[in-house]
Amino acid sequence: MTRLSVNINKIATLRNARGGNVPDLIKTAKDIERFGAQGITVHPRPDERHIRYSDVYELKDVLSTEFNIEGNPREKKFMDLVLDVKPRQVTLVPDEQGQITSDHGWDTIKHEAYLKDTIALFKSKGIRVSIFVDANVNMVKGAANTGTDRVELYTEEYARLYPIDKEKVITKFSEAAKAAHQLGLGVNAGHDLSLHNLKYFKQHLPELMEVSIGHALISDALYFGLENTIQLYLRQLI
């Protein structure tokens, strides 16, 4: 069964909108684990507009499932945070400052040397590394040369084209996942996966180890409740 890691950035966004501690991010993360999710993902950004760096330290002390921290390793503040917290997994994302959300994967060929050095540093501290890549076999092959443990396939294109031609769009993701598996890389995926498109994605990527889902899941929870929503997502991954 593919693991579900819930991105809790949107919980932090709601909290920050009014100040104070409602909703309680730490309690919500613990509840998400209790409701069956196998991991918690956060993506702290330099402006701390949702997840604060202090949140990451608090979460470290209370989480019992896998802790995944996403972010841009070019930011020294992010590097220092991850090396100090030592989560189970770090996912390296080539974000630009001020970006609303992630919108592209690494050029693993152009940035091979940089990624090699960065990944080696994290791995020397016992942190599993995943890098964000587009569903492109060449980028996956490049990732294999960096020493990463996993790739996370950027699924915005899949989600966008799913209602139009799901058979066509899934092909490139399936090919990328197969290539990763053949090269000894684990396969994660994330971005715009939802109750509408997740099951089909999972069915066509048997190599899929983990999905990270935030925006859609938290939005669905407004209608279905958080516990029920997590169960709904878990059923799509069976």
C-alpha positions as a Markdown table, in Angstrom:
| # | Residue | x | y | z |
|---|---|---|---|---|
| 1 | Met | 0.0 | 0.0 | 0.0 |
| 2 | Thr | 1.2 | 3.5 | -0.9 |
| 3 | Arg | 1.8 | 5.7 | 2.1 |
| 4 | Leu | -0.2 | 8.9 | 2.6 |
| 5 | Ser | 1.7 | 11.9 | 4.0 |
| 6 | Val | -0.5 | 14.8 | 4.8 |
| 7 | Asn | 0.9 | 18.3 | 4.1 |
| 8 | Ile | -0.4 | 20.5 | 6.9 |
| 9 | Asn | 0.7 | 23.9 | 5.4 |
| 10 | Lys | -3.0 | 24.9 | 4.9 |
| 11 | Ile | -3.7 | 24.3 | 8.6 |
| 12 | Ala | -0.9 | 26.7 | 9.4 |
| 13 | Thr | -2.3 | 29.2 | 6.8 |
| 14 | Leu | -5.7 | 29.2 | 8.5 |
| 15 | Arg | -4.1 | 29.6 | 12.0 |
| 16 | Asn | -1.9 | 32.5 | 10.8 |
| 17 | Ala | -4.8 | 34.3 | 9.3 |
| 18 | Arg | -6.1 | 35.4 | 12.7 |
| 19 | Gly | -3.1 | 35.0 | 14.9 |
| 20 | Gly | -3.3 | 32.9 | 18.1 |
| 21 | Asn | -3.4 | 29.2 | 17.9 |
| 22 | Val | -6.7 | 28.2 | 16.3 |
| 23 | Pro | -6.6 | 25.8 | 14.7 |
| 24 | Asp | -3.9 | 24.1 | 16.8 |
| 25 | Leu | -1.4 | 22.9 | 14.3 |
| 26 | Ile | 0.4 | 20.4 | 16.6 |
| 27 | Lys | -2.9 | 18.8 | 17.8 |
| 28 | Thr | -4.1 | 18.6 | 14.3 |
| 29 | Ala | -0.9 | 16.9 | 13.1 |
| 30 | Lys | -1.3 | 14.3 | 16.0 |
| 31 | Asp | -4.9 | 13.8 | 15.1 |
| 32 | Ile | -4.0 | 13.2 | 11.4 |
| 33 | Glu | -1.6 | 10.5 | 12.5 |
| 34 | Arg | -4.3 | 9.0 | 14.8 |
| 35 | Phe | -6.8 | 9.0 | 11.9 |
| 36 | Gly | -4.5 | 6.8 | 9.9 |
| 37 | Ala | -2.1 | 8.9 | 7.8 |
| 38 | Gln | 1.4 | 7.4 | 7.7 |
| 39 | Gly | 3.3 | 10.7 | 7.6 |
| 40 | Ile | 3.2 | 14.5 | 8.0 |
| 41 | Thr | 4.7 | 16.9 | 5.5 |
| 42 | Val | 5.6 | 20.5 | 5.9 |
| 43 | His | 7.1 | 23.0 | 3.5 |
| 44 | Pro | 8.5 | 26.0 | 5.5 |
| 45 | Arg | 9.2 | 29.0 | 3.4 |
| 46 | Pro | 11.5 | 32.0 | 4.2 |
| 47 | Asp | 8.6 | 34.3 | 5.0 |
| 48 | Glu | 7.0 | 31.7 | 7.2 |
| 49 | Arg | 3.6 | 32.6 | 5.7 |
| 50 | His | 2.2 | 29.2 | 6.7 |
| 51 | Ile | 4.5 | 26.7 | 8.5 |
| 52 | Arg | 6.8 | 28.5 | 10.9 |
| 53 | Tyr | 10.3 | 27.2 | 11.7 |
| 54 | Ser | 9.2 | 27.0 | 15.3 |
| 55 | Asp | 6.4 | 24.6 | 14.2 |
| 56 | Val | 9.0 | 22.2 | 12.8 |
| 57 | Tyr | 10.8 | 21.9 | 16.1 |
| 58 | Glu | 7.5 | 21.4 | 17.9 |
| 59 | Leu | 6.4 | 18.7 | 15.5 |
| 60 | Lys | 9.7 | 16.9 | 15.7 |
| 61 | Asp | 9.0 | 16.2 | 19.4 |
| 62 | Val | 5.5 | 14.8 | 19.0 |
| 63 | Leu | 5.2 | 13.0 | 15.7 |
| 64 | Ser | 5.2 | 9.2 | 15.7 |
| 65 | Thr | 4.9 | 8.6 | 11.9 |
| 66 | Glu | 7.3 | 9.7 | 9.1 |
| 67 | Phe | 8.2 | 13.4 | 9.1 |
| 68 | Asn | 8.9 | 14.9 | 5.7 |
| 69 | Ile | 10.3 | 18.4 | 5.4 |
| 70 | Glu | 10.1 | 20.0 | 1.9 |
| 71 | Gly | 12.0 | 23.1 | 0.8 |
| 72 | Asn | 14.6 | 24.8 | -1.2 |
| 73 | Pro | 18.1 | 23.8 | -0.1 |
| 74 | Arg | 19.6 | 27.0 | -1.6 |
| 75 | Glu | 18.2 | 28.7 | 1.5 |
| 76 | Lys | 20.7 | 28.4 | 4.3 |
| 77 | Lys | 18.0 | 28.8 | 6.9 |
| 78 | Phe | 16.2 | 25.7 | 5.4 |
| 79 | Met | 19.5 | 23.7 | 5.3 |
| 80 | Asp | 20.2 | 24.5 | 8.9 |
| 81 | Leu | 16.7 | 23.6 | 10.0 |
| 82 | Val | 16.7 | 20.2 | 8.4 |
| 83 | Leu | 20.2 | 19.3 | 9.6 |
| 84 | Asp | 19.2 | 20.2 | 13.1 |
| 85 | Val | 15.8 | 18.5 | 13.1 |
| 86 | Lys | 16.9 | 15.4 | 11.2 |
| 87 | Pro | 13.5 | 14.3 | 9.8 |
| 88 | Arg | 13.0 | 10.9 | 8.3 |
| 89 | Gln | 12.9 | 12.4 | 4.9 |
| 90 | Val | 13.8 | 15.7 | 3.2 |
| 91 | Thr | 12.3 | 16.6 | -0.1 |
| 92 | Leu | 14.4 | 19.1 | -2.1 |
| 93 | Val | 12.3 | 21.5 | -4.2 |
| 94 | Pro | 13.7 | 24.2 | -6.5 |
| 95 | Asp | 11.3 | 27.0 | -5.3 |
| 96 | Glu | 11.9 | 30.6 | -6.0 |
| 97 | Gln | 11.4 | 33.1 | -3.2 |
| 98 | Gly | 7.8 | 34.4 | -3.0 |
| 99 | Gln | 6.5 | 31.5 | -5.0 |
| 100 | Ile | 2.9 | 30.7 | -4.1 |
| 101 | Thr | 3.4 | 27.0 | -4.6 |
| 102 | Ser | 5.9 | 24.6 | -6.3 |
| 103 | Asp | 5.6 | 24.7 | -10.1 |
| 104 | His | 8.5 | 22.7 | -11.5 |
| 105 | Gly | 11.0 | 20.0 | -10.8 |
| 106 | Trp | 14.8 | 20.1 | -10.8 |
| 107 | Asp | 16.9 | 20.0 | -13.9 |
| 108 | Thr | 18.9 | 17.1 | -12.6 |
| 109 | Ile | 21.4 | 17.3 | -15.4 |
| 110 | Lys | 22.2 | 21.0 | -15.1 |
| 111 | His | 22.3 | 20.9 | -11.3 |
| 112 | Glu | 23.9 | 17.5 | -10.9 |
| 113 | Ala | 27.0 | 18.6 | -9.0 |
| 114 | Tyr | 25.1 | 20.9 | -6.7 |
| 115 | Leu | 22.5 | 18.2 | -5.9 |
| 116 | Lys | 25.3 | 15.6 | -5.3 |
| 117 | Asp | 27.0 | 17.7 | -2.7 |
| 118 | Thr | 23.7 | 18.7 | -1.0 |
| 119 | Ile | 22.3 | 15.2 | -1.0 |
| 120 | Ala | 25.5 | 13.7 | 0.4 |
| 121 | Leu | 25.4 | 16.2 | 3.3 |
| 122 | Phe | 21.8 | 15.2 | 4.3 |
| 123 | Lys | 22.5 | 11.5 | 3.9 |
| 124 | Ser | 25.6 | 11.8 | 6.1 |
| 125 | Lys | 23.2 | 12.8 | 8.9 |
| 126 | Gly | 21.0 | 9.8 | 8.3 |
| 127 | Ile | 18.3 | 11.7 | 6.5 |
| 128 | Arg | 16.6 | 10.0 | 3.5 |
| 129 | Val | 16.5 | 12.3 | 0.5 |
| 130 | Ser | 13.9 | 12.8 | -2.2 |
| 131 | Ile | 14.1 | 15.3 | -5.0 |
| 132 | Phe | 11.2 | 16.9 | -6.9 |
| 133 | Val | 11.3 | 16.1 | -10.6 |
| 134 | Asp | 9.1 | 16.4 | -13.6 |
| 135 | Ala | 7.8 | 13.2 | -15.2 |
| 136 | Asn | 10.6 | 13.1 | -17.6 |
| 137 | Val | 12.8 | 10.0 | -18.0 |
| 138 | Asn | 15.9 | 12.0 | -18.7 |
| 139 | Met | 15.4 | 14.0 | -15.5 |
| 140 | Val | 14.9 | 10.7 | -13.6 |
| 141 | Lys | 18.1 | 9.3 | -15.0 |
| 142 | Gly | 19.9 | 12.5 | -14.0 |
| 143 | Ala | 18.5 | 12.1 | -10.5 |
| 144 | Ala | 20.0 | 8.7 | -10.2 |
| 145 | Asn | 23.4 | 10.2 | -10.7 |
| 146 | Thr | 23.0 | 12.6 | -7.8 |
| 147 | Gly | 22.9 | 9.9 | -5.1 |
| 148 | Thr | 19.3 | 10.6 | -4.1 |
| 149 | Asp | 17.2 | 7.9 | -2.5 |
| 150 | Arg | 13.9 | 8.8 | -4.1 |
| 151 | Val | 12.3 | 11.1 | -6.6 |
| 152 | Glu | 9.0 | 12.9 | -6.1 |
| 153 | Leu | 7.1 | 13.2 | -9.4 |
| 154 | Tyr | 5.5 | 16.6 | -9.8 |
| 155 | Thr | 1.9 | 15.8 | -10.7 |
| 156 | Glu | 0.4 | 19.2 | -11.6 |
| 157 | Glu | 0.3 | 18.2 | -15.3 |
| 158 | Tyr | -1.3 | 14.9 | -14.5 |
| 159 | Ala | -4.0 | 16.6 | -12.4 |
| 160 | Arg | -4.6 | 19.3 | -15.0 |
| 161 | Leu | -5.0 | 16.9 | -18.0 |
| 162 | Tyr | -6.7 | 14.1 | -16.1 |
| 163 | Pro | -10.2 | 15.3 | -17.1 |
| 164 | Ile | -9.2 | 15.7 | -20.7 |
| 165 | Asp | -7.1 | 12.6 | -21.6 |
| 166 | Lys | -6.1 | 10.6 | -18.5 |
| 167 | Glu | -4.9 | 7.7 | -20.7 |
| 168 | Lys | -2.4 | 9.9 | -22.5 |
| 169 | Val | -1.1 | 11.9 | -19.5 |
| 170 | Ile | -0.6 | 8.9 | -17.3 |
| 171 | Thr | 1.8 | 7.3 | -19.8 |
| 172 | Lys | 4.7 | 9.7 | -19.1 |
| 173 | Phe | 4.3 | 9.3 | -15.3 |
| 174 | Ser | 4.2 | 5.5 | -15.6 |
| 175 | Glu | 7.4 | 5.6 | -17.8 |
| 176 | Ala | 9.1 | 7.9 | -15.3 |
| 177 | Ala | 8.2 | 5.7 | -12.4 |
| 178 | Lys | 9.4 | 2.6 | -14.2 |
| 179 | Ala | 12.7 | 4.2 | -15.0 |
| 180 | Ala | 13.2 | 5.3 | -11.4 |
| 181 | His | 12.5 | 1.8 | -10.1 |
| 182 | Gln | 14.9 | 0.3 | -12.6 |
| 183 | Leu | 17.6 | 2.7 | -11.5 |
| 184 | Gly | 17.0 | 1.8 | -7.8 |
| 185 | Leu | 15.1 | 4.9 | -6.8 |
| 186 | Gly | 12.0 | 5.0 | -4.7 |
| 187 | Val | 9.0 | 6.8 | -6.2 |
| 188 | Asn | 7.0 | 9.5 | -4.4 |
| 189 | Ala | 4.5 | 11.9 | -6.0 |
| 190 | Gly | 2.7 | 15.1 | -5.1 |
| 191 | His | 0.9 | 18.2 | -6.2 |
| 192 | Asp | -2.8 | 18.6 | -7.0 |
| 193 | Leu | -3.6 | 14.9 | -6.3 |
| 194 | Ser | -7.1 | 14.6 | -5.1 |
| 195 | Leu | -10.0 | 12.2 | -4.5 |
| 196 | His | -10.9 | 12.6 | -8.2 |
| 197 | Asn | -7.6 | 11.5 | -9.7 |
| 198 | Leu | -5.6 | 9.6 | -7.1 |
| 199 | Lys | -7.0 | 6.1 | -7.6 |
| 200 | Tyr | -6.2 | 6.1 | -11.3 |
| 201 | Phe | -2.7 | 7.4 | -10.7 |
| 202 | Lys | -2.0 | 4.7 | -8.1 |
| 203 | Gln | -3.4 | 1.9 | -10.3 |
| 204 | His | -1.0 | 2.8 | -13.1 |
| 205 | Leu | 2.1 | 3.3 | -10.9 |
| 206 | Pro | 2.7 | 0.1 | -9.0 |
| 207 | Glu | 6.1 | 1.5 | -8.0 |
| 208 | Leu | 4.5 | 4.4 | -6.0 |
| 209 | Met | 5.7 | 4.4 | -2.4 |
| 210 | Glu | 4.3 | 7.7 | -1.0 |
| 211 | Val | 2.1 | 10.6 | -1.9 |
| 212 | Ser | 2.1 | 14.0 | -0.2 |
| 213 | Ile | -1.3 | 15.7 | -0.3 |
| 214 | Gly | -2.3 | 18.9 | 1.3 |
| 215 | His | -4.5 | 21.5 | -0.4 |
| 216 | Ala | -7.1 | 19.1 | -1.8 |
| 217 | Leu | -7.3 | 16.9 | 1.3 |
| 218 | Ile | -7.7 | 19.9 | 3.7 |
| 219 | Ser | -10.3 | 21.4 | 1.4 |
| 220 | Asp | -12.2 | 18.1 | 1.3 |
| 221 | Ala | -12.1 | 18.0 | 5.1 |
| 222 | Leu | -14.3 | 21.1 | 5.2 |
| 223 | Tyr | -17.1 | 19.0 | 3.8 |
| 224 | Phe | -16.4 | 15.4 | 5.0 |
| 225 | Gly | -14.5 | 16.0 | 8.3 |
| 226 | Leu | -10.8 | 15.4 | 8.8 |
| 227 | Glu | -11.0 | 11.8 | 10.0 |
| 228 | Asn | -13.4 | 10.7 | 7.3 |
| 229 | Thr | -11.4 | 12.5 | 4.6 |
| 230 | Ile | -8.1 | 10.7 | 5.5 |
| 231 | Gln | -9.9 | 7.4 | 5.3 |
| 232 | Leu | -11.3 | 8.3 | 1.9 |
| 233 | Tyr | -7.8 | 9.1 | 0.7 |
| 234 | Leu | -6.3 | 5.9 | 2.1 |
| 235 | Arg | -8.9 | 3.9 | 0.3 |
| 236 | Gln | -7.8 | 5.3 | -3.0 |
| 237 | Leu | -4.3 | 4.0 | -2.3 |
| 238 | Ile | -5.2 | 0.4 | -1.7 |
